[in-house]
Amino acid sequence: MRVKLNDSAILPCSETCSGLVRWTVLTKPTDPLAECDQTSCRSVKEGYQMIHDQYLKGDFSLIINEADFGERNSYICKCDGKDICDVSLRLMPSEYSKQKYLEETLILDLPVSEPVKVTFYRIGDTDPNPVNLCEVEGREIQCDPSYEERVEFQASLQLKDLTDSDGGIYTIVDTKNKETVSTYKITVRDGKENWTWSYTG
């Protein structure tokens, strides 16, 4: 299933179980997130919960209060240690539209810890292939030579001294999971104001 960044996510699971129902992630099967039995439900890890009234009706859904990229995973629901549900959670790409001015700095957030690739497609360009602007892995960054002098990388990617030709669509891709993380549609304008003077005498 897919949800928007920072939205709540309800991972569905409806089965028959009168014992202990427990949710974990596939990669950490011994670390429970939330669990229920006939007496009560417990949120073992902050941000995850189950509802006891729903459990008693056979609805073992897991609620993730605020999904971010760290929650992307496969989730397993078990009844007394036996797998009964398997739900994969992914996030929808975030889309942003921004207007910038000449010589300003464009800031692109990189919200994932996995290696990412930033591509750029200039609107109206006859070349259908985007430019591979930069690739980031950990603290290492490699950029297209024509952009190297204008790029800075800290927690975000910064493109300095914007020009007319920097307007277009920037796409951030998680190369490990082969997922688009976000897209930025950027318009670059001249910062000069157009004044219209009128005189009535």
DARA-V995639 format. One record per pair of residues at least 24 apart in sequence whose C-alpha atoms are under 10 Angstrom apart, sorted by sequence separation. I is the first residue (numbers start at 1). GAP is how many residues later the second one is. D is the distance in Angstrom with one decimal. If there is no record, write none. Layout:
I;GAP;D  I;GAP;D
This chain:
36;24;8.3  61;24;9.7  67;24;8.0  113;24;8.2  114;24;7.6  115;24;9.9  117;24;9.7  164;24;5.8  23;25;9.4  35;25;9.0  60;25;9.3  113;25;7.2  115;25;9.6  116;25;9.7  117;25;9.6  118;25;9.1  163;25;7.1  164;25;7.1  23;26;9.5  110;26;9.2  115;26;9.8  117;26;9.7  162;26;7.4  163;26;8.7  164;26;8.3  23;27;9.3  35;27;9.0  162;27;9.5  163;27;9.1  22;28;9.4  34;28;7.6  21;29;9.7  33;29;8.9  34;29;9.1  33;31;9.7  21;34;8.5  18;37;9.1  23;37;9.1  133;37;8.8  135;37;9.5  10;38;9.9  17;38;8.8  18;38;8.2  22;38;8.8  23;38;9.2  24;38;9.9  132;38;9.9  133;38;9.6  134;38;9.6  135;38;9.5  136;38;9.8  137;38;9.7  8;39;9.7  9;39;9.7  10;39;9.7  16;39;9.6  17;39;9.0  21;39;7.4  23;39;7.3  118;39;9.1  130;39;9.0  131;39;9.4  132;39;9.7  136;39;9.7  10;40;9.7  14;40;9.6  15;40;9.6  16;40;9.6  17;40;9.8  18;40;8.7  22;40;9.4  125;40;9.9  130;40;9.0  135;40;9.2  14;41;8.9  16;41;8.8  17;41;7.0  70;41;9.3  130;41;9.3  13;42;9.9  15;42;9.3  16;42;5.7  17;42;9.7  33;42;9.7  35;42;9.2  37;42;9.7  69;42;7.2  70;42;7.6  123;42;9.2  14;43;8.8  15;43;5.6  16;43;8.6  17;43;9.2  34;43;9.7  35;43;9.3  36;43;9.7  37;43;9.7  68;43;8.8  69;43;6.2  70;43;8.6  110;43;9.9  122;43;7.3  123;43;9.5  125;43;9.3  14;44;5.6  15;44;6.9  16;44;9.3  32;44;9.9  35;44;9.8  68;44;9.2  69;44;8.8  107;44;10.0  110;44;9.7  111;44;8.6  122;44;7.2  123;44;7.1  124;44;8.6  13;45;8.4  14;45;4.6  15;45;7.4  32;45;9.7  69;45;9.9  105;45;9.3  106;45;9.6  107;45;9.5  108;45;9.7  109;45;9.9  110;45;7.1  111;45;8.4  121;45;9.1  122;45;6.3  123;45;4.9  13;46;6.1  14;46;5.8  25;46;9.3  27;46;8.2  29;46;9.3  105;46;9.5  107;46;9.6  109;46;7.4  110;46;5.6  120;46;8.6  121;46;8.6  122;46;4.4  123;46;7.1  12;47;7.7  13;47;5.1  14;47;7.3  25;47;9.6  26;47;7.3  27;47;8.0  28;47;9.6  29;47;8.1  108;47;9.4  109;47;4.7  110;47;7.2  120;47;9.1  121;47;5.6  122;47;6.4  12;48;7.0  13;48;5.0  25;48;6.7  26;48;5.5  27;48;8.8  28;48;9.9  29;48;10.0  107;48;10.0  108;48;5.7  109;48;6.5  120;48;6.9  121;48;5.2  122;48;8.7  11;49;8.7  12;49;4.5  13;49;7.9  25;49;5.8  26;49;5.7  27;49;9.7  29;49;10.0  107;49;6.5  108;49;5.1  109;49;8.8  120;49;5.7  121;49;6.5  11;50;5.3  12;50;6.7  24;50;8.8  25;50;4.4  26;50;6.1  106;50;10.0  107;50;5.8  108;50;6.3  119;50;8.2  120;50;4.5  121;50;8.4  10;51;6.3  11;51;5.0  12;51;8.8  24;51;5.8  25;51;5.8  26;51;9.7  106;51;8.1  107;51;4.6  108;51;8.3  119;51;5.6  120;51;6.5  9;52;9.8  10;52;5.7  11;52;6.4  23;52;6.9  24;52;5.4  25;52;8.7  106;52;5.6  107;52;6.6  118;52;6.8  119;52;5.2  120;52;9.1  9;53;8.1  10;53;4.6  11;53;7.9  23;53;5.6  24;53;6.6  105;53;6.5  106;53;5.1  107;53;8.7  118;53;5.6  119;53;6.7  9;54;5.8  10;54;6.4  22;54;8.2  23;54;4.5  24;54;8.3  105;54;5.5  106;54;6.4  117;54;8.0  118;54;4.7  119;54;8.1  8;55;7.1  9;55;5.0  10;55;8.6  22;55;5.7  23;55;6.4  104;55;8.6  105;55;4.3  106;55;8.5  116;55;9.9  117;55;5.8  118;55;6.5  8;56;5.6  9;56;6.7  21;56;6.9  22;56;5.3  23;56;9.2  103;56;9.9  104;56;6.4  105;56;5.9  106;56;7.3  116;56;6.6  117;56;5.2  118;56;9.2  7;57;8.7  8;57;4.7  9;57;7.2  21;57;5.5  22;57;6.7  103;57;7.0  104;57;5.4  105;57;6.3  116;57;5.3  117;57;6.7  118;57;9.9  6;58;9.8  7;58;7.3  8;58;4.7  9;58;6.5  20;58;7.9  21;58;4.6  22;58;8.0  102;58;9.7  103;58;3.8  104;58;5.5  115;58;8.5  116;58;4.5  117;58;6.5  6;59;8.3  7;59;5.3  8;59;5.9  19;59;9.9  20;59;5.7  21;59;6.4  22;59;8.1  102;59;6.9  103;59;4.5  104;59;8.6  114;59;9.7  115;59;6.0  116;59;5.3  117;59;10.0  6;60;4.7  7;60;5.7  8;60;9.4  19;60;6.5  20;60;5.1  21;60;8.1  22;60;9.7  23;60;9.6  26;60;8.8  101;60;9.3  102;60;5.2  103;60;6.4  106;60;9.5  114;60;6.4  115;60;5.9  116;60;7.7  5;61;7.8  6;61;4.9  7;61;8.2  17;61;9.4  18;61;8.2  19;61;5.9  20;61;8.1  21;61;9.2  22;61;9.5  25;61;9.4  26;61;9.7  101;61;7.2  102;61;5.4  103;61;9.4  111;61;9.7  112;61;9.7  113;61;9.0  114;61;7.5  115;61;6.3  116;61;9.6  117;61;10.0  4;62;9.5  5;62;5.9  6;62;5.6  9;62;10.0  17;62;6.1  18;62;8.9  19;62;9.6  21;62;9.7  23;62;9.2  24;62;9.9  25;62;9.4  26;62;9.5  100;62;8.1  101;62;8.3  102;62;7.0  108;62;8.6  110;62;7.6  112;62;7.6  114;62;6.4  115;62;9.2  116;62;9.2  118;62;9.9  123;62;9.4  4;63;7.7  5;63;5.4  6;63;9.0  13;63;9.7  16;63;8.7  17;63;8.2  21;63;9.3  23;63;9.6  25;63;9.5  100;63;9.8  101;63;8.9  108;63;9.5  109;63;8.9  110;63;9.5  111;63;9.9  114;63;8.3  116;63;9.5  117;63;9.5  120;63;9.7  122;63;9.9  123;63;9.6  3;64;7.7  4;64;8.4  5;64;7.5  11;64;8.3  13;64;7.6  15;64;9.1  102;64;9.3  108;64;8.6  110;64;9.5  116;64;9.3  117;64;10.0  118;64;9.8  119;64;9.5  120;64;9.4  121;64;9.6  122;64;9.6  123;64;9.6  3;65;9.4  11;65;9.9  12;65;9.6  116;65;8.9  118;65;9.5  120;65;9.8  11;66;9.7  100;66;9.8  101;66;10.0  17;67;9.3  100;67;8.7  16;68;9.1  99;68;9.0  15;69;7.2  98;69;9.9  112;69;8.1  2;70;9.5  14;70;8.8  15;70;8.4  111;70;8.1  13;71;7.9  14;71;8.3  110;71;8.4  111;71;9.2  13;72;5.9  97;72;9.1  109;72;9.9  110;72;8.8  12;73;8.3  13;73;8.3  96;73;9.7  109;73;8.8  11;74;9.5  12;74;9.1  13;74;8.5  96;74;9.7  108;74;9.3  11;75;9.1  12;75;7.6  108;75;9.3  109;75;10.0  11;76;6.6  95;76;9.4  108;76;8.0  11;77;8.5  11;78;8.0  93;78;9.7  94;78;9.8  10;79;9.7  93;79;9.2  9;80;8.5  93;80;9.4  106;80;8.8  9;82;10.0  106;82;9.9  7;84;9.5  104;84;9.1  5;85;9.5  6;85;9.3  102;85;10.0  103;85;9.3  1;86;7.3  2;86;8.5  3;86;7.8  4;86;8.8  5;86;6.2  93;86;8.2  94;86;8.7  95;86;9.0  96;86;7.8  97;86;8.5  98;86;7.3  99;86;8.5  100;86;7.0  101;86;8.1  102;86;6.3  103;86;9.8  1;87;6.0  2;87;5.9  3;87;6.7  4;87;5.6  5;87;7.0  92;87;9.2  93;87;5.8  94;87;6.5  95;87;5.7  96;87;6.2  97;87;5.7  98;87;6.3  99;87;5.9  100;87;6.0  101;87;5.2  102;87;6.0  103;87;9.1  104;87;9.5  1;88;5.1  2;88;4.7  3;88;5.1  4;88;5.2  5;88;8.0  91;88;9.0  92;88;8.2  93;88;4.8  94;88;4.4  95;88;5.0  96;88;4.8  97;88;4.7  98;88;5.1  99;88;4.8  100;88;4.8  101;88;4.7  102;88;5.5  103;88;8.9  1;89;6.2  2;89;5.1  3;89;5.7  4;89;7.5  5;89;7.2  90;89;9.1  91;89;9.2  92;89;7.5  93;89;4.7  94;89;6.4  95;89;6.1  96;89;6.2  97;89;6.0  98;89;6.4  99;89;6.1  100;89;6.3  101;89;5.6  102;89;6.3  1;90;8.3  2;90;5.9  3;90;9.3  4;90;7.5  91;90;8.0  92;90;8.4  93;90;7.2  94;90;8.5  95;90;7.9  96;90;8.4  97;90;8.1  98;90;8.8  99;90;7.4  100;90;8.7  101;90;5.4  102;90;9.5  1;91;9.6  2;91;9.6  100;91;8.7  101;91;9.1  72;105;9.9  69;112;8.8  5;176;9.8
